[in-house]
Amino acid sequence: MHREVIFECRDGAHSGVTAVAPVGRGRRPTPQAIAWTLPGFGENARVTTSFGDLPLQALRKRDPLRTAEGANRLVHWCDRLRLDNGFLTANPDAQPILIPANALGNGMPRADILVSPHQRIGLLPPGYQQEYRLARDLLGRPGILRRPQETMAYCLFHCEQPAVVIVEGVAVAVAP
């Protein structure tokens, strides 16, 4: 017997990720390999808001985020995607990338951050014309490495339109 597994977000929105997995009676589906393409951040990363830096785990809908240009944009959607050991074993590309403090320059990032391999990261300080790279494309730079986890919770969020926000002092692109 097979069952289509659809990864849904806490608010019921479809994450866009599906997989077909064999299911035994009374057992959870066996995770199958999928093409991992979701962006996201570890829960303890801090995003700059109009009222200071806020851990992403505390971010809520309608919180005002400070953009790299200095304007405020309201959070339109946010959620946490929790991945268990079985999923991470079947999908090693979903394992997070560690970007240590100062790996991209002085104060970039301000603290170690875990990000999804598909998170777009700005390579220049906020306020400059950005050159973005996927976090996985930064592997091989000094100190930047894949950090396997037993379980991982990614925080995902966006403003209603594409925006460049600041996470731990780094400009990052978020889009619906």
C-alpha positions in Angstrom: 0.0 0.0 0.0 1.3 3.5 -0.8 0.1 6.9 0.4 0.8 10.4 -0.8 2.3 12.4 2.0 1.7 16.2 1.8 3.7 18.4 4.1 1.3 21.0 5.4 2.1 24.1 7.4 0.6 24.8 10.8 -2.0 27.2 9.3 -3.1 24.5 6.8 -1.3 26.0 3.8 0.3 23.5 1.5 4.1 23.7 1.6 4.4 22.5 -2.0 6.3 19.4 -0.9 4.8 16.0 -1.6 6.2 12.4 -1.5 4.8 9.0 -2.1 5.6 6.6 0.8 4.8 3.0 1.6 2.5 2.7 4.6 2.1 -0.3 6.8 -1.0 -0.8 8.9 -0.8 1.3 12.0 2.6 2.7 11.1 3.9 6.0 10.0 4.8 6.4 6.3 8.4 5.6 5.5 10.0 8.8 4.4 11.1 8.9 0.7 13.7 11.0 -1.0 12.3 14.2 -2.5 13.9 17.3 -4.1 14.4 19.7 -1.2 13.9 23.3 -2.3 12.4 25.1 0.7 14.2 28.0 2.2 14.3 28.6 6.0 16.2 29.4 9.1 16.9 27.7 12.4 14.6 28.8 15.2 17.1 30.7 17.2 18.2 33.1 14.3 17.1 36.7 15.0 15.4 38.9 12.5 15.5 42.7 12.7 12.1 44.2 13.4 10.9 47.8 14.0 11.2 47.0 17.8 14.6 45.3 17.7 16.0 41.8 17.0 13.5 39.0 17.5 14.2 35.2 17.5 12.3 33.7 14.6 10.6 31.2 16.8 8.7 34.3 18.3 7.9 35.9 15.0 4.1 36.3 14.3 1.9 37.4 11.5 1.7 41.2 11.2 5.1 41.8 13.0 6.9 44.7 11.3 10.2 43.6 9.8 12.9 46.2 9.0 14.1 45.8 5.4 17.6 46.3 4.2 16.5 49.6 2.7 15.2 50.8 6.2 11.5 50.5 5.4 9.1 48.3 7.4 7.2 45.3 5.9 4.6 43.3 7.8 5.0 39.6 8.1 2.2 38.1 5.9 2.8 34.4 6.7 5.1 32.5 9.1 5.4 28.9 10.1 7.7 26.2 11.4 8.5 23.1 9.5 9.7 20.3 11.7 11.7 17.5 10.1 12.4 14.2 12.0 15.3 11.9 11.8 13.7 9.6 9.2 13.0 12.5 6.9 16.5 13.9 7.3 18.1 10.5 6.7 16.0 10.0 3.5 16.7 13.6 2.4 20.2 14.6 3.3 19.9 17.8 1.2 17.4 19.0 3.8 20.2 19.0 6.4 21.0 22.6 7.5 24.0 24.7 6.6 26.0 26.3 9.4 27.2 29.8 8.7 29.4 30.8 11.6 29.6 34.3 13.0 31.7 36.6 10.8 32.1 34.0 8.0 30.8 36.4 5.4 32.7 39.5 6.8 32.8 41.5 9.9 29.5 41.0 11.8 28.0 38.9 9.0 26.4 37.0 10.6 26.5 38.4 14.1 26.0 34.9 15.5 26.2 31.3 14.2 23.1 30.5 12.1 21.6 27.4 10.7 19.8 27.8 7.4 18.2 25.6 4.8 20.5 24.9 1.8 18.0 26.7 -0.4 17.9 30.0 1.6 19.1 32.9 -0.5 21.9 34.8 1.4 23.3 38.2 0.6 27.1 38.4 0.4 27.5 42.1 1.1 26.5 44.2 4.1 22.9 45.4 4.2 22.4 48.6 2.2 24.7 47.6 -0.7 23.6 46.2 -4.0 23.4 42.5 -3.1 24.8 39.4 -4.7 22.7 36.5 -3.5 23.8 32.8 -3.3 21.9 29.8 -2.1 23.4 28.7 1.2 24.5 25.4 -0.3 26.6 27.3 -2.8 28.6 28.8 0.1 29.8 25.3 1.2 33.6 25.2 0.9 34.1 28.8 2.2 36.0 28.9 5.4 33.9 27.7 8.3 30.7 27.2 6.3 29.6 23.6 6.4 26.7 21.2 6.5 25.7 20.6 10.1 23.7 17.3 10.2 20.9 17.2 12.9 18.8 14.4 14.3 15.8 16.7 14.0 15.5 20.2 12.6 12.9 22.9 12.7 13.0 25.5 10.0 11.2 28.8 10.4 9.7 30.1 7.2 8.2 33.5 6.7 7.5 36.1 4.0 6.1 39.5 3.6 3.2 39.8 1.0 5.8 40.8 -1.6 9.4 39.9 -2.1 11.6 41.7 0.4 15.2 41.8 1.7 15.2 41.6 5.5 18.1 41.3 8.0 18.7 38.1 9.8 21.7 38.1 12.3 23.1 41.1 10.3 22.9 39.4 6.9 20.6 40.6 4.1 18.4 37.7 3.1 15.8 37.5 0.3 12.3 36.3 1.3 9.5 35.8 -1.2 6.0 34.4 -1.1 
